[in-house]
Amino acid sequence: NQNADNSASKNSAISSSIFCEKYKQTKEQALTFFQEHPQYMRSKEDEEQLMTEFKKVLLEPGSKNLSIYQTLLAAHERLQAL
Protein backbone atom coordinates (compact mmCIF):
# COMPACT_ATOMS: atom_id res chain seq x y z
CA ASN A 1 0.00 0.00 0.00
CA GLN A 2 3.04 2.22 -0.20
CA ASN A 3 2.04 3.15 -3.76
CA ALA A 4 -1.27 4.49 -2.46
CA ASP A 5 0.59 6.50 0.19
CA ASN A 6 2.97 7.92 -2.42
CA SER A 7 0.07 8.79 -4.72
CA ALA A 8 -1.78 10.54 -1.90
CA SER A 9 1.39 12.41 -0.99
CA LYS A 10 1.89 13.53 -4.61
CA ASN A 11 -1.74 14.65 -4.85
CA SER A 12 -1.35 16.58 -1.61
CA ALA A 13 1.81 18.27 -2.90
CA ILE A 14 0.09 19.16 -6.19
CA SER A 15 -2.94 20.54 -4.35
CA SER A 16 -0.67 22.56 -2.08
CA SER A 17 1.27 23.89 -5.07
CA ILE A 18 -1.94 24.89 -6.88
CA PHE A 19 -3.25 26.57 -3.73
CA CYS A 20 0.01 28.51 -3.31
CA GLU A 21 -0.08 29.68 -6.93
CA LYS A 22 -3.75 30.73 -6.66
CA TYR A 23 -3.02 32.57 -3.41
CA LYS A 24 -0.08 34.36 -5.03
CA GLN A 25 -2.22 35.38 -8.03
CA THR A 26 -5.02 36.60 -5.78
CA LYS A 27 -2.62 38.63 -3.66
CA GLU A 28 -1.03 40.18 -6.77
CA GLN A 29 -4.43 41.04 -8.27
CA ALA A 30 -5.62 42.69 -5.05
CA LEU A 31 -2.37 44.65 -4.82
CA THR A 32 -2.75 45.81 -8.44
CA PHE A 33 -6.32 46.95 -7.82
CA PHE A 34 -5.40 48.95 -4.72
CA GLN A 35 -2.40 50.50 -6.48
CA GLU A 36 -4.73 51.64 -9.26
CA HIS A 37 -7.37 52.85 -6.79
CA PRO A 38 -5.47 54.14 -3.72
CA GLN A 39 -8.48 56.07 -2.42
CA TYR A 40 -9.66 52.86 -0.74
CA MET A 41 -6.43 52.70 1.24
CA ARG A 42 -6.76 56.29 2.40
CA SER A 43 -10.38 56.30 3.53
CA LYS A 44 -11.92 53.78 5.90
CA GLU A 45 -15.39 54.84 4.74
CA ASP A 46 -14.52 54.30 1.06
CA GLU A 47 -12.97 50.93 1.88
CA GLU A 48 -16.11 49.86 3.76
CA GLN A 49 -18.31 50.89 0.83
CA LEU A 50 -16.08 48.94 -1.55
CA MET A 51 -16.25 45.84 0.64
CA THR A 52 -20.05 46.10 0.86
CA GLU A 53 -20.30 46.18 -2.93
CA PHE A 54 -17.63 43.47 -3.23
CA LYS A 55 -19.76 41.13 -1.11
CA LYS A 56 -22.82 41.88 -3.26
CA VAL A 57 -20.87 41.05 -6.43
CA LEU A 58 -19.70 37.77 -4.88
CA LEU A 59 -23.29 36.72 -4.20
CA GLU A 60 -24.45 37.26 -7.78
CA PRO A 61 -24.94 34.32 -10.11
CA GLY A 62 -22.12 34.19 -12.63
CA SER A 63 -19.59 35.92 -10.41
CA LYS A 64 -18.02 32.61 -9.43
CA ASN A 65 -15.57 32.71 -12.34
CA LEU A 66 -14.43 36.30 -11.78
CA SER A 67 -10.92 36.92 -10.56
CA ILE A 68 -10.39 38.94 -7.39
CA TYR A 69 -9.34 41.89 -9.55
CA GLN A 70 -12.50 41.65 -11.69
CA THR A 71 -14.66 41.39 -8.58
CA LEU A 72 -13.04 44.44 -6.95
CA LEU A 73 -13.31 46.36 -10.21
CA ALA A 74 -17.02 45.51 -10.54
CA ALA A 75 -17.59 46.75 -6.98
CA HIS A 76 -15.60 49.92 -7.73
CA GLU A 77 -17.59 50.58 -10.93
CA ARG A 78 -20.87 50.22 -9.03
CA LEU A 79 -19.72 52.80 -6.52
CA GLN A 80 -18.78 55.18 -9.33
CA ALA A 81 -22.26 54.80 -10.82
CA LEU A 82 -24.01 55.84 -7.59
N, C-alpha and C positions, 0 to 999 in steps of 0.2 A: 504493500500500500504506500510505499515511498513515492511512487510515481504520482499518486493522487495528491500527496502532500506537496511535492514539487510543483505540480500543476496549480494547486491552490495558492502556493506562495508566489508563483509567476503572475497569476491573475491579480493577486493582491498588490503586487509591485506595479503592474500595469495600471490598475485602478488608481493607485496612489499617484503615479506619474501623470495620469490624465487629470486627476483632481488638482495637482500642483500647477499644471499648465493652465487649466481653466481659471484657477484662482489668480494666477499671474496676469492673465488676459483681462480678467474682471477688474483687478486693481489698476492696471494700466489704462483701461477705458474710463474708469471713474476719475483717475488723475487727469486725463486729457480733458474730460468734460469740465472739471472744476478749474483747470487752467484757462479754458476758453470762456468760462463764466465765473470769474472770481467774486462776483457780487454775493454769491451764496456762502462764500467763506468769510465775508466781511460782516454779514448781517444775520443774526440768529433768526429774526423774523422771516427773512427771505428764505433761509435754509429750511425752516419749518414748513413754509408754504410749498417749497419744492418737494419736500418729503411727503406731504399730504397728497400732492398730485401724483408723485411717483407711485405711491401705494394704490391710488385709483387706477393708474395705467396697468400695474401688475395684475389687478383683479379682472381686467377686461379679457374677453375671449380673443384669442389670436395674439395676445402679447407674450405668450409663452416662448416664442422663438426669437424675441427681441434680445439684443445684447444689452448689457448694463448701460452702455453709452446711448443706445437708441431709446431706452426706457427713460433715462434722465433727460434726454433731448425732447422727447414727447411731453414730459412733465413741464419742462421749461417753456416749450412752445404754447402749451395751454395757459400758463401764467401770463405770457406775453399777450395772449388773445383776450384776457379779462379786461 
